[in-house]
Amino acid sequence: MASGARKAKPRHSAPPIPPAPPLPPVPDDVALPGDMLCSVCASLELTPRRFIVWPDEPEHRQPALAAGPAKLHPPSSFVPLGLVTDVKKNTCCPLCRLLLVAVLDNHAVPDVDDRGRSLYIGITWGSDGRKHDKHDDSYCQDIRSIFIGLVLESGQSAQLNPLGANISLLANDAPPKTPSVALRFLPRSLHRDTIDFDLARWWIAVCEARHKPCDPSHMMHEMGWESPRTAVPAFRCIDLGQDCLVLLRNIQAPDSFKYAALSYVWGRAGSDDDFFKTLQANVAEREVPGFFARDENRRRLPATIRDAMTATRRIGIQYLWVDSLCIVQDGSGADWLDAIRKMDVIYGAANIVICSARTFSAFDGMDGVSPSRPRAHARQVEQIAKGFRLACCEPIDAATEPLQPYPYESRGWT
């Protein structure tokens, strides 16, 4: 560490949390003509109120312990609702359709297990809510969800679907006087084609105000890191306000300035010119304001990088770090080595890291950013009755499921 260099200290003043963005409208085609609950689903007597843990209920005051990624009470206490073969026949029952989609996240649901035993759709009630004590795994019970599993006739789990698959009340249909904290945990309708950047900005604002360990300065202080501006003398970012590269040591910005970093795969990079890398011969022109805004230059950017620039703007962050653009790729000497050796600092000091994992190359683009590559699938919503809709809630572990066949899974670092 350079003599006299100061380690980054955690920031202590938390910004206020802005109001949550309004709930997006629910598509008109949720209810289908002829829909009616089957006799089994109707016998559950579901109502919107049943999905809220109200302040006068005993559970509201009793913290619960999470059972792995799913909060079941008791764990794995599934009740067989019906044979998979029968549930598949109930094409006009909105709840049956939702259960089939939720249990294997839109994948085909088998009728039997690998031993030929008939499979049932099993359900059990669970809950979700605020963390009760930061020192253990307890949490408050603010909402209820129906957890779904593939089970045998006895109710024993067939171990064929992720623990945590569940459905709950759509936030748009919350009953009057629903506690505001419960609304935070009810699923929202998602935009079918694009990322909801209003919601993403709000999530980040909540994180900055409430989650101190997520503050990059906290990690930097714990690790004994300097600011990347000090640790990497040739630290450049894309300035999305000026549409050009900037050398951070040449501008007036605090050590705690915000930037995003892109984690992605290069894939079929081709030549330096094809990949639009920053080289010694072109770095100067890329530091001229407006360079990336010019159509001929924007078109040459690999789609994933172009989408990351759009996403960073929409999130409200001015600076973006991308290795192929911000490190002079044919550089040499101490500046180049510092940039390569300090990648952990560069990623660790970023306010957010945009991870484009489900792609084969930098030319693929990112789901939900541009109309040319819409979201893989929107949240499944079904109307159970007028003013009463249920939605799938993705299991916590779905975001970290194996990424085969994508090359990102085989990398030793990100």
C-alpha positions in Angstrom: 0.0 0.0 0.0 1.3 3.4 -0.9 2.7 5.4 2.0 0.1 7.6 3.6 -2.8 6.1 1.6 -6.0 6.0 3.5 -8.2 2.9 3.6 -11.8 3.5 2.6 -14.0 4.0 5.7 -17.7 3.0 5.7 -20.2 5.8 5.1 -22.6 6.3 8.0 -25.3 8.6 6.8 -28.0 6.5 5.2 -30.1 8.2 2.5 -33.9 8.3 3.0 -35.9 5.6 1.3 -38.1 7.1 -1.5 -41.8 5.9 -1.8 -42.2 2.6 -3.5 -43.1 2.8 -7.2 -46.8 2.2 -8.0 -47.9 -1.3 -8.8 -47.8 -2.1 -12.5 -51.2 -2.9 -14.0 -52.1 -6.6 -14.5 -52.6 -7.7 -18.1 -56.2 -8.0 -19.3 -55.8 -11.6 -20.4 -55.2 -13.1 -17.0 -58.8 -14.4 -16.8 -59.8 -16.8 -19.6 -63.3 -17.4 -20.8 -64.8 -20.5 -19.1 -62.4 -20.5 -16.2 -63.8 -22.1 -13.0 -62.1 -23.7 -10.0 -62.3 -27.5 -10.0 -64.1 -29.0 -7.0 -60.8 -29.9 -5.2 -59.5 -26.3 -5.5 -62.8 -24.8 -4.6 -62.8 -26.9 -1.4 -59.7 -25.0 -0.2 -62.0 -21.9 0.2 -59.2 -19.5 -0.5 -59.7 -15.7 0.0 -57.4 -12.7 -0.3 -57.5 -12.2 3.5 -56.1 -15.7 4.2 -52.8 -14.7 2.6 -52.2 -11.8 5.1 -51.0 -12.4 8.7 -53.1 -9.8 10.4 -51.9 -7.9 13.6 -54.5 -9.6 15.8 -53.5 -13.1 14.8 -51.2 -15.1 17.2 -48.7 -15.8 14.4 -48.1 -12.1 13.8 -46.3 -11.9 17.2 -44.4 -15.2 16.9 -41.1 -15.2 15.1 -40.5 -18.3 13.0 -37.4 -20.0 11.8 -36.7 -20.5 8.2 -36.4 -24.1 7.0 -33.8 -23.7 4.3 -34.9 -21.5 1.5 -38.6 -22.2 2.2 -40.4 -21.1 5.3 -42.7 -24.1 5.8 -44.7 -24.9 9.0 -43.8 -27.7 9.7 -41.2 -28.3 7.0 -42.2 -30.6 4.1 -45.7 -31.2 5.5 -47.3 -31.5 2.1 -50.9 -32.6 1.7 -51.6 -34.4 -1.6 -54.1 -32.3 -3.6 -54.5 -34.5 -6.6 -52.7 -36.8 -9.1 -50.5 -34.9 -11.5 -52.5 -36.6 -14.3 -55.8 -35.3 -12.9 -54.5 -31.8 -12.4 -53.3 -31.7 -16.0 -56.8 -32.5 -17.2 -58.3 -29.5 -15.3 -57.3 -27.0 -18.1 -60.2 -24.6 -17.1 -59.2 -24.4 -13.4 -56.9 -21.4 -12.9 -55.4 -22.7 -9.7 -54.5 -26.1 -11.2 -52.8 -24.3 -14.1 -50.8 -22.1 -11.6 -49.8 -25.1 -9.5 -48.4 -26.9 -12.5 -46.4 -23.9 -13.6 -45.1 -23.1 -10.1 -44.0 -26.6 -9.1 -41.3 -26.9 -11.7 -40.9 -23.3 -12.9 -42.6 -23.7 -16.3 -40.9 -27.1 -17.0 -42.8 -30.2 -17.9 -44.2 -31.9 -14.9 -43.8 -35.7 -14.9 -46.7 -38.1 -14.1 -44.5 -40.6 -12.3 -41.1 -40.7 -10.6 -38.1 -42.7 -11.8 -39.5 -45.8 -10.0 -42.8 -45.6 -11.8 -44.8 -44.3 -8.7 -47.6 -41.9 -9.4 -46.9 -38.3 -8.5 -49.3 -35.9 -6.8 -49.3 -32.1 -6.5 -48.9 -31.5 -2.8 -49.4 -28.2 -1.0 -48.7 -26.8 2.5 -49.0 -23.3 4.0 -45.8 -21.3 4.8 -45.1 -17.7 5.5 -42.7 -14.9 4.8 -41.8 -11.5 6.3 -39.2 -9.2 7.8 -36.1 -10.6 9.5 -36.8 -10.7 13.2 -33.3 -10.8 14.6 -30.2 -10.1 12.6 -28.3 -12.5 14.8 -30.3 -15.6 13.8 -32.5 -17.0 11.1 -35.8 -16.0 12.7 -38.3 -13.8 10.8 -41.6 -12.2 11.3 -44.7 -13.7 9.7 -46.2 -11.0 7.6 -47.8 -12.9 4.7 -48.8 -16.5 3.9 -47.9 -18.5 0.8 -48.9 -21.9 -0.5 -45.8 -24.0 -1.0 -46.0 -26.6 -3.7 -44.2 -30.0 -4.1 -44.3 -33.1 -6.2 -45.2 -35.8 -3.6 -46.1 -39.4 -3.3 -49.6 -40.5 -2.1 -48.3 -40.5 1.5 -47.3 -36.9 1.2 -43.6 -37.7 1.2 -41.6 -35.4 -1.1 -40.5 -36.9 -4.4 -37.4 -34.6 -4.3 -38.1 -33.5 -7.9 -38.7 -29.8 -7.5 -36.9 -27.0 -5.8 -37.8 -26.4 -2.1 -39.5 -23.0 -2.0 -41.8 -23.1 -5.1 -44.8 -21.2 -3.9 -47.7 -18.9 -4.8 -49.2 -16.0 -3.0 -51.7 -13.1 -3.3 -50.9 -10.6 -6.0 -50.1 -7.3 -4.3 -52.7 -5.5 -6.5 -55.5 -7.4 -4.8 -54.4 -6.9 -1.2 -57.5 -6.4 1.0 -58.2 -3.0 2.6 -56.1 -2.1 5.6 -53.4 -4.6 4.7 -50.3 -3.6 6.8 -47.8 -1.8 4.6 -45.0 -4.2 5.6 -47.1 -7.1 4.2 -47.3 -5.4 0.9 -43.5 -5.5 0.6 -43.6 -9.3 0.5 -46.6 -9.9 -1.8 -45.6 -10.7 -5.4 -46.0 -7.9 -8.0 -47.1 -8.1 -11.6 -44.0 -8.0 -13.8 -43.6 -6.2 -17.1 -43.8 -9.0 -19.7 -41.0 -7.8 -22.0 -38.7 -5.4 -20.1 -37.1 -5.0 -16.7 -39.0 -2.7 -14.3 -36.2 -0.2 -13.7 -38.4 1.9 -11.4 -38.6 -1.1 -9.1 -34.9 -1.8 -9.5 -34.0 1.8 -8.4 -36.2 1.4 -5.4 -34.6 -1.9 -4.4 -31.2 -0.2 -4.5 -32.4 2.8 -2.5 -33.8 0.4 0.2 -30.5 -1.5 0.2 -28.4 1.7 0.5 -30.6 2.9 3.4 -31.1 -0.4 5.3 -28.3 -2.9 4.4 -25.0 -1.4 5.7 -22.9 -4.5 4.9 -23.9 -4.0 1.2 -22.2 -0.6 1.2 -19.1 -1.1 -0.9 -17.1 1.1 1.5 -18.0 -1.4 4.3 -16.4 -4.2 2.4 -13.4 -2.1 1.4 -12.8 -1.1 5.0 -13.1 -4.8 6.1 -10.7 -6.0 3.4 -8.2 -3.1 3.9 -8.7 -2.0 0.3 -8.0 1.5 -1.0 -10.4 3.2 -3.4 -9.9 1.9 -6.9 -8.9 5.5 -7.9 -5.9 5.0 -5.7 -5.3 1.3 -6.1 -5.5 1.4 -9.9 -3.9 4.6 -11.2 -5.2 3.9 -14.8 -8.7 3.3 -13.5 -11.2 4.3 -16.2 -15.0 4.2 -16.4 -17.5 5.0 -19.1 -19.1 8.3 -18.2 -22.7 7.8 -19.3 -23.4 11.5 -18.8 -20.7 12.5 -21.4 -20.7 9.2 -23.4 -17.0 8.7 -23.2 -14.2 7.1 -21.2 -12.8 9.1 -18.3 -9.6 8.6 -16.3 -10.8 8.9 -12.8 -7.7 10.5 -11.5 -8.3 13.4 -13.9 -11.8 14.3 -12.7 -13.2 15.8 -9.5 -15.1 13.0 -7.9 -15.1 11.7 -4.3 -13.5 8.4 -3.4 -17.0 7.1 -2.7 -18.4 7.9 -6.1 -20.9 5.4 -7.5 -20.2 3.1 -10.4 -21.5 -0.1 -11.8 -19.4 -3.0 -13.1 -20.3 -5.5 -15.7 -19.5 -9.2 -15.3 -20.0 -11.1 -18.5 -18.4 -13.5 -21.0 -16.5 -12.4 -24.1 -17.3 -15.5 -26.1 -16.6 -15.2 -29.8 -14.5 -12.1 -29.5 -13.0 -12.1 -33.0 -10.5 -9.4 -33.7 -9.8 -6.4 -31.6 -11.7 -4.3 -34.1 -14.7 -6.6 -34.1 -14.9 -6.6 -30.3 -14.4 -2.8 -30.2 -11.7 -3.1 -27.5 -9.9 -0.1 -26.2 -6.3 0.0 -27.4 -3.4 2.4 -27.2 -4.2 3.6 -30.7 -7.8 4.6 -29.9 -8.0 5.4 -26.1 -7.5 9.1 -26.7 -10.5 9.4 -29.1 -12.7 7.4 -26.7 -12.0 10.0 -24.0 -13.7 12.7 -26.2 -17.2 13.5 -24.9 -19.9 12.1 -27.2 -17.8 9.2 -28.5 -20.2 6.4 -27.5 -23.3 8.4 -28.5 -22.3 8.5 -32.2 -24.4 6.0 -34.1 -21.4 4.3 -35.9 -19.7 3.7 -32.5 -22.8 2.6 -30.6 -23.7 0.1 -33.3 -20.2 -1.5 -33.0 -20.5 -2.1 -29.3 -21.2 -5.7 -28.4 -24.9 -6.0 -27.5 -24.3 -7.0 -23.9 -22.1 -4.0 -23.3 -24.6 -1.7 -25.0 -27.4 -3.1 -22.9 -25.3 -2.7 -19.7 -24.9 1.0 -20.5 -28.6 1.3 -21.0 -29.4 -0.5 -17.7 -26.9 1.5 -15.8 -28.4 4.8 -17.1 -32.0 3.5 -16.2 -30.8 2.6 -12.7 -29.5 6.1 -12.2 -25.7 5.5 -12.0 -23.4 7.7 -14.1 -20.3 5.5 -14.4 -19.9 2.0 -15.7 -16.8 -0.2 -15.7 -16.4 -2.8 -18.5 -13.0 -4.5 -18.8 -12.7 -4.5 -22.6 -13.4 -0.8 -22.8 -11.9 0.5 -19.5 -8.6 -1.4 -19.6 -6.3 -0.6 -22.5 -6.1 -4.2 -23.9 -2.7 -4.0 -25.5 -1.2 -2.0 -22.6 1.9 -2.9 -20.7 3.8 -1.8 -17.6 2.6 -1.0 -14.1 -0.7 0.7 -15.1 -1.8 -2.4 -17.1 -0.7 -4.8 -14.4 -2.4 -2.9 -11.6 -5.7 -3.0 -13.5 -5.4 -6.8 -14.0 -4.3 -7.6 -10.5 -6.9 -5.4 -8.8 -10.0 -6.8 -10.4 -11.2 -7.8 -6.9 -11.1 -4.2 -5.8 -12.8 -3.0 -8.9 -15.7 -5.4 -8.6 -15.8 -5.1 -4.8 -16.0 -1.3 -4.8 -18.8 -1.2 -7.3 -22.2 -0.1 -6.0 -23.8 -2.8 -8.2 -22.4 -5.5 -10.4 -24.5 -6.3 -13.5 -24.1 -10.0 -14.1 -24.9 -11.3 -17.7 -24.6 -15.0 -17.0 -27.2 -16.6 -19.3 -25.4 -15.7 -22.5 -22.8 -17.4 -24.8 -21.0 -14.3 -25.8 -20.9 -10.5 -25.4 -22.8 -10.2 -28.6 -26.0 -11.8 -27.2 -27.4 -8.9 -25.2 -29.2 -9.0 -21.9 -32.8 -10.1 -21.3 -35.3 -7.4 -20.7 -33.2 -4.4 -21.6 -33.9 -3.9 -25.3 -37.0 -4.9 -27.3 -34.9 -7.2 -29.4 -34.3 -9.5 -26.4 -37.4 -9.6 -24.1 -37.5 -11.2 -20.7 -37.3 -15.0 -20.8 -40.8 -15.3 -19.2 -43.0 -13.1 -17.1 -44.5 -14.0 -13.7 -47.4 -16.3 -14.0 -50.6 -14.9 -12.7 -54.1 -16.5 -12.5 -57.4 -15.0 -11.6 -59.1 -17.2 -8.9 -62.1 -14.9 -8.7 -63.0 -11.3 -9.5 -60.5 -9.1 -7.6 -58.6 -12.1 -6.4 -55.4 -13.1 -8.3 -52.5 -15.4 -7.3 -49.0 -15.3 -8.6 -46.0 -17.6 -8.7 -43.1 -16.6 -6.4 -39.7 -17.7 -7.7 -37.8 -19.8 -5.1 -34.8 -18.0 -3.5 -32.4 -20.6 -4.9 -33.6 -20.2 -8.5 -31.4 -17.2 -9.0 -28.3 -19.4 -8.2 -29.3 -22.6 -10.0 -26.7 -24.1 -12.2 -26.1 -22.2 -15.4 -25.3 -25.1 -17.8 -24.9 -24.9 -20.7 -23.7 -21.3 -20.4 -19.9 -20.7 -20.3 -20.3 -18.4 -17.2 -20.7 -21.5 -15.0 -17.3 -22.8 -16.0 -15.4 -19.6 -15.0 -13.1 -19.6 -12.1 -13.8 -15.9 -11.3 -16.5 -13.3 -12.2 
